[in-house]
């Protein structure tokens, strides 16, 4: 038997079918969208918490909150809540300064001060290579007695300074000579003594680039005649920025011209820099190519990796270092400096010695991410770095060489040296013994 359906009934059923399909379509769309947005429930919970705080503040706080400061504060608090000491928020000024430093563009005088009990005042510990201070003729050991900027005497510098005031004076001097928009082209007039005698004051212009290294010749003990011969090149590396590799190469070439036979690379206290800059520095020493392994592998959160390969362009070690290098490390060595020390040793196990004490163990890498809405950037840990010869993602550490087995105590070589004031001397002894055993290198 056939049944006929009225037009009205058919129209009503069609509407019913459409109405039923809408929630089904929405359910399907929501399910698919949830797949696209990772960890959606947690994200919604975070948004809900922020909305609750904002609503409470708007209704109850007795002042009208400053929107910009609240946003910045929320960002700082959120990143601090990650529990990672290497991730932080940079405001616009800090972000610009950070990028300038990474690019090697921050002007500076180029001197490192320390307290000297002999002169009861501040002396120059290091003069950074290529810096304005180096160009002015200042040298390590010079006793700074007065400094002026724009005709105004800098209060941080006095001819004599009490020992307990020295650290504050050094910090204040760096602050008083820091570069700002108002001081970018000024000079600092420095009065100093050398070997106890006053020398003519020098005007040190604030430079246009960061000096990443300082260097000098050190003496090694020669058994013939019992003399200390200055044939060890000492290079202090402060950070790994865009221009560090070039400055390091120039330092080694200069020291080689002064008859340096082996080298000490001091990365104690070094942590700043990025992977590309440290790759170029490692590449100066590494006997390796793409076929023998990457200088570093960066593993991201999602499991993907990025390779930092040797370019095989420059090989400083092959023609200037005489084959032996000691790298000074300690607890203040971290980040890219740890990668530098590990790789030099891994690439050249018979020629490079790690001397000092174990490093801090920071095996992660940070990258800045601009935040246009808030201003500035978030400096976030993005992955872990693995050096040459280690499987990606596997743990690794930077420690001094193991003590060599010795038949006689006097011939033993000690690499693990905890006392900072003995580490440099220990490195010189190690290099001297290595050259004695291999006189043809």
Residue, then its C-alpha position, 0 to 999 in steps of 0.5 A: x500500500x502506498x502512502x503519500x506525504x503532504x508538503x508540510x510534513x516533508x518540510x517539517x521532517x527536513x527541518x528536523x534532520x537539519x536541526x539534528x545534524x547541527x549538534x552532530x556537526x558541532x560535536x565533530x568539529x569540536x573533537x577535531x579542533x581539540x586534536x589540533x590544539x595540544x593540551x586544550x583543557x590545561x590551556x582553558x584552565x589557565x585562561x580561566x584562572x587569568x580571567x578570574x584574577x582579572x575580574x577580582x582585581x577589577x572589582x576589588x582592587x582600590x586603584x585602577x590597574x595599569x594595563x601595560x604593567x599588569x600584562x608585563x607582570x603576568x608574562x614575567x610571572x608565567x615564565x618564572x612559573x616554568x621553574x627554569x632558571x634559564x628562561x626569562x622575560x626581557x623588556x624592550x630595552x633588555x631585548x635590544x641590549x641582548x640582541x646587540x650583545x649576541x651580535x657583538x655590537x655593545x660598546x665598552x672600554x675593554x678592561x677587567x679590573x681586580x683588587x691588588x693588595x700590593x697597591x691597595x687599589x684596583x689594577x687591570x686584570x685583563x685587557x680585551x683584544x681589539x678593545x679601545x683599552x688595548x688600542x690606548x696602550x693599557x696593559x694587565x697590571x696597570x694600577x688605575x688611580x683616577x678616571x674622568x668622563x666629560x671632565x667629571x671624576x668617576x667616584x668609583x676610582x681612588x688611588x687607594x681602596x679598602x679591601x672590603x670596598x673593592x667589589x663595590x668599586x669595581x661594579x660601580x666603575x662598570x656602571x659609570x662607564x656603561x654605554x647609553x644613548x648619552x654616552x655612546x661617543x664619549x671618552x674616559x680619561x684614565x690615570x694610572x701607574x705602571x711598575x710603581x711610576x705614573x704614566x701619562x694619562x690616556x683617553x679611552x674612547x668607548x668602542x663600537x664592538x664587544x671584545x670577547x677575548x683578552x690574551x697575553x704570554x705566560x711563562x713555562x718552566x724550562x729545565x735547562x737553566x731553570x728559567x721561566x720562558x714565556x712561550x705559552x699563549x693565554x687567552x681568556x674567553x668571556x662569551x661566544x658572540x658573533x665576532x668571538x671566532x674572529x677575535x680568537x683567531x686574531x689572538x692566536x695568530x698574534x701570540x703565535x707571532x710572539x713564539x707561543x708554542x702551546x695555548x691555554x683557553x680559559x672559559x671559567x665564568x663563561x656562559x653567554x652566547x649562541x650555538x652558531x657563534x660557538x660553532x665557529x669558535x670550535x671550528x678553529x680547532x676541530x679536525x673534523x668534517x661533515x662525514x665525521x660528525x656534527x659539532x653539535x646537535x640540538x634536539x627540540x621538544x617535538x623530537x626534531x633535531x638541527x645539526x651544527x656541522x664543521x665547515x672545515x674552513x679554518x684550522x688554527x690548531x694545525x698551523x699555530x698551536x704546536x698541537x697542545x691546548x689546555x682548556x680551563x673549566x670550573x663550576x662557573x663554566x656553563x652553556x655554550x662554553x661547556x660545549x666548546x670545552x667538550x668538543x675541543x677535547x672530543x675532537x682532539x683527545x691526544x692534544x687537548x686537556x681539560x683542567x680545573x673542576x667539573x662544569x655546571x652542567x647546563x645542556x639546554x639552549x635558549x632562544x628569544x621569541x618577540x612578544x609584540x602585544x606585551x613588548x620585549x621578548x621571552x627568552x625560552x629554553x627550546x631544547x637540549x644540545x649534544x656535543x660531537x661523538x654523543x648520541x642525541x639526547x644522551x646525558x653528557x658532562x664536562x670534567x677535567x681529564x683523568x689523572x694519568x697513571x704514573x710510576x713515580x709520584x713526581x711524574x704524575x699529572x694532575x688535571x682536577x684542580x679545585x683551587x682557582x688560583x692553582x688552575x692556571x699554574x697547573x695548566x702551564x705545567x701540563x703543557x710543559x710536560x706534554x712538550x717535553x714528551x713530544x719535543x718535535x711538535 
